[in-house]
Amino acid sequence: MASLYYLALAPVLLHFVIVFAVKCFRSWQALKSFAKEHRCKRPVMERPWDILGIVRMYRSRNHLLQETLLANITELFTRYGETYASRILSQRVYFTCDPRNIRHMLFNQFSDFNSSDIRVHLFRPITAHGIFALDGEEWKVARSLYSDFFSRTRRILDLQLHEAGFQAFRHHISVGHAIDLGPLFLKLILDVNSAFTMGVCIDTLSPDQSADKKQLADSLIHVKRMIACNGFLGPLHHFLGKKDFYAACANVHAFVEAVISKEMSSRIQDKHLHGGGENPNGLVHSSLLHQVLDRTSEVADVRDAVVTILIAGTDSVASLLSTTFFLLARHERVYAKLRRDILEIVGTELPAYEALRKVAYLRHVFNEAMRLYPPVPFNARTANRDTWLPFGGGEDEQSGVLVRKGENVFFSSWDSHRSHKMFGKDANEFRPERWEDLKTESLGYIPFSLGPRVCLGQQYALLEASYLAIRIVQTFSRIENRDVRPWTEKLGINLSSKNGVIVELIPDKEISG
Ligand code: HEM
């Protein structure tokens, strides 16, 4: 009886097997003709025998611990070419530093690649509704929430706030002593950025920082460290304990929500007192929180918008300033020329908004610092459909590479920025003058990324860094390196120097009084 039952089932099963096989065959055929259409050939495969990608994971982990990951990435590009395939825990992935492929992903074929898939789990606990954890329509909505705000750089860049930050920073510099500028820049930018995003400065440079602000600053540091750590661990992050991470996220949320709630109550009060008309003292609130509250009263959305910018806009700018002064301390000639230009163009006055854009050499110094030490040295995208990279396939790497839906492509600006093809034989040297002829749109130069997801804070970041750099250079006639150790990578949420920036700043007696 039972065997008759199975016999009756057999045609149904066979039907499903045939339908499945036909489907597989059709999609294989479609993929084959898609690959043909885009001239795709197989790229070089890193260690083809490492089918599970375990050796790759293990070696990358060791390089990360030994602080040689960037050098290792460069070595692999030298060995396998500008674009190659690899495996991470059996999943096929691609690595590229070919500017044409990078541009293709970020710009030409933008809609084929998601940016959130890899980092959504990293950002979800802290900013589930924030722009870094979104793609597609949701990303468009989040981007439009900030776009207007960031397009008005002149209105949002509060120079008084930056001057107050600079003065607090200056108090930490003692004449005749070496100082590590790395942590100091981080505190300075955190103070300025917290005031900019929430309208509340968290006083990390002040000796009188309150306990709740200290807890916020410590929690933010922990959150950023965990995001970076989880990102580097890839799928292995599941094995890490996250209790402290969640606790730190809760602290950050509680602080920001309290600020939002205070602002909401004061708006209600204002409405009662002044019928919702213009603020009686005529002040225009420039903080991001105020602007976002004008557009939505969803607390979680406002909170995540604020925390996203607290995260995106702090370590990145601190990294730019640290790297710049690390390099200036080792290039006396460049510092002297920069100072000459600043004194000639801006003088010893506090720089006005217009003056910030006028010192061309400062822009060249920043461009060069971010070329050699990009705050975001590598990044990744995930194909959201079957797609391709235009170069990297075949022996000569001139054919396309098929990228199947769900596969990840990692791209390295650390390497595209140091390409001899793009930047000449002296690509590894710090020479700001090269930017007299180059344009920041130069192929492969992507410190702020490019295309529709280009950094929203680019202009703000450059002007903020310009103000602070100008004030430092005006005040100190020389900067001397006090550290003989070579630059060593520290990969966090942004790239920085592991040994900090240990220098001595020599004041200009006339200016600093
Ligand atoms: C030197 C400083 C900075 C650098 C090098 C930098 C770099 C970048 C890069 C490379 C991305 C693209 C990430 C990706 O697509 O995967 C990005 C995105 C972003 N940045 Fe920046 N950034 C800097 C400063 C800032 C500042 C100061 C802010 C805000 C105040 C900011 C806000 C953002 C936002 C909101 C995004 C997300 C854009 C989107 O996904 O549509 N950044 N940044």
Boltz pocket constraint, residues with backbone or C-beta under 6 A from the ligand:
constraints:
  - pocket:
      binder: B
      contacts: [[A, 115], [A, 131], [A, 132], [A, 143], [A, 146], [A, 308], [A, 309], [A, 312], [A, 313], [A, 314], [A, 316], [A, 317], [A, 320], [A, 375], [A, 376], [A, 379], [A, 380], [A, 446], [A, 447], [A, 448], [A, 449], [A, 452], [A, 453], [A, 454], [A, 455], [A, 456], [A, 457], [A, 458], [A, 460], [A, 461]]
      max_distance: 6.0
